Amino acid sequence: MANQTIKVPNITQAVPFFMITEMERSLHFYVEGLGFTLVNQWVPKDKIEWCWLQRGGGALMLQTLHKDMHGRGFGVSVCFQCQDALALYHEFVEQGLKPNEPFVGNNMWVVTIKDHDGYNLDFESPTDVPEETKYSDWSKSNNTV
């Protein structure tokens, strides 16, 4: 018993991710109406495009829906907060699955895979790697391939 290793869970939280049409209206609803707190945000062009809202142990993410975004299952994602999303990427590939290439978004490595109905399952973990870095570029520069 003394030699048993306790495995720390990799996935720590699942967070709904909603594509919305009007960020200001949605923020008013969730923050002013429902009492959520704006915890994190992405503001690329003087307007919030993405945000993380929290109330107690519950969280959700909102992102502005753009006209070029469409398709079956689009608009709903579940984001699993992880200790190491890249480890899950390698695990999924070993299982014969085809996740999208990981990239850095909102200060997190993002590993996305769609289910058979087109819903996105995002596995994310914090990183200090620059925004929009692709895994293939990062792994080459860090000799991890």
Residue pairs with C-beta under 8 A, 6 or more apart in sequence:
8 83
9 83
10 82
10 83
10 84
10 87
10 88
11 80
11 81
11 82
11 88
11 123
12 81
12 82
12 83
13 59
13 80
13 81
14 78
14 79
14 80
14 81
15 52
15 59
15 60
15 61
15 78
15 79
15 80
15 81
16 60
16 61
16 76
16 77
16 78
16 79
17 60
17 61
17 62
17 63
17 76
17 77
17 78
17 79
17 120
17 122
18 26
18 60
18 61
18 62
18 63
18 75
18 76
19 63
19 64
19 65
19 69
19 74
19 75
19 76
20 26
20 62
20 63
20 64
20 65
21 64
21 65
23 47
23 48
23 49
23 51
23 62
23 64
26 62
27 38
27 48
27 51
27 62
30 36
30 53
30 60
30 62
31 37
31 38
31 53
34 55
35 55
36 53
36 54
36 55
36 60
37 53
37 54
37 55
38 51
38 52
38 53
39 51
39 52
39 53
39 54
39 59
40 51
40 52
40 106
41 48
41 50
41 51
41 52
42 48
42 49
42 50
42 51
42 106
43 49
47 64
48 64
49 63
49 64
50 61
50 62
50 63
50 64
50 106
51 61
51 62
51 63
52 59
52 60
52 61
52 106
53 59
53 60
53 61
53 62
61 79
65 75
69 75
71 118
72 117
72 118
73 114
73 115
73 117
73 118
73 119
73 120
74 118
76 119
76 120
77 112
77 119
77 120
77 121
77 122
78 119
78 120
78 121
78 122
79 122
79 123
79 124
80 121
80 122
80 123
80 124
81 124
81 125
82 88
82 123
82 124
82 125
83 125
84 125
85 102
85 108
85 109
85 110
85 111
85 123
85 124
85 125
86 102
86 109
86 111
86 125
86 135
88 111
88 123
89 99
89 102
89 111
89 123
89 135
92 99
92 111
92 113
93 99
97 113
98 113
99 111
99 112
99 113
100 111
100 112
100 113
101 134
101 135
101 136
102 109
102 110
102 111
102 134
102 135
103 109
103 110
103 132
103 133
103 134
103 135
104 110
104 127
104 129
104 130
104 131
104 132
104 133
104 138
105 131
105 132
106 131
107 126
107 127
107 128
107 131
108 124
108 125
108 126
108 127
109 124
109 125
109 127
109 129
109 135
110 122
110 123
110 124
111 122
111 123
111 124
112 120
112 121
112 122
112 123
113 120
113 121
113 123
114 120
114 121
115 121
129 138
136 145
138 144
139 145
